[in-house]
């Protein structure tokens, strides 16, 4: 008999350490289809993973908007 799946958001109690690696997390937000398609195209052209593409785009936007320093990352 198998254990029931842990519902999304029902991790370990606060202060009990990190949640098990096998726990599946629900997506935090939904990306509109047009944005997801553009992200996929950008990642493919730039030869980046989806996560790397998101970080690249966010970094550029936040720097241009003045929320992130232009200094190099360590």
C-alpha positions in Angstrom: 0.0 0.0 0.0 1.3 3.5 -0.9 1.1 6.6 1.2 -1.3 9.3 0.0 0.2 12.3 -1.9 0.9 15.4 0.2 -1.4 18.2 -0.9 0.3 21.3 -2.4 1.4 23.7 0.3 1.3 21.1 3.0 5.0 20.8 3.7 6.8 20.2 6.9 5.7 22.2 9.9 7.4 25.5 10.5 10.8 25.1 12.1 11.0 21.4 11.2 13.6 21.8 8.5 13.2 21.7 4.7 10.4 19.8 3.1 11.2 16.4 1.5 12.7 16.6 -1.9 9.9 14.3 -3.3 7.2 16.9 -2.5 5.8 18.5 -5.7 5.2 22.2 -5.5 2.4 23.9 -7.4 3.3 26.6 -9.9 3.3 30.0 -8.1 1.7 31.9 -11.0 0.4 31.3 -14.5 2.3 32.7 -17.5 0.0 33.8 -20.3 0.4 31.7 -23.5 1.9 34.5 -25.6 4.5 35.2 -22.9 5.3 31.5 -22.5 5.8 31.2 -26.3 8.1 34.2 -26.4 10.1 32.9 -23.4 10.5 29.5 -25.1 11.7 31.2 -28.3 14.1 33.5 -26.4 15.5 30.5 -24.5 16.0 28.5 -27.7 17.7 31.3 -29.6 20.0 32.2 -26.7 20.6 28.5 -25.9 19.5 28.9 -22.3 17.3 26.8 -20.0 13.9 28.2 -19.2 15.1 29.2 -15.7 18.2 30.9 -17.1 16.1 32.8 -19.6 13.7 34.0 -16.9 16.7 35.1 -14.7 18.3 36.9 -17.7 15.1 38.8 -18.6 14.3 39.7 -15.0 17.9 40.9 -14.4 17.9 43.1 -17.5 14.4 44.6 -16.6 15.3 45.2 -13.0 18.6 46.9 -13.9 17.0 49.1 -16.5 14.3 50.1 -14.0 16.8 51.0 -11.3 15.9 48.2 -8.9 19.1 46.2 -9.4 22.7 47.4 -9.3 24.7 47.4 -12.6 27.7 45.9 -10.7 28.8 42.4 -11.8 27.5 39.5 -9.7 30.2 37.8 -7.6 
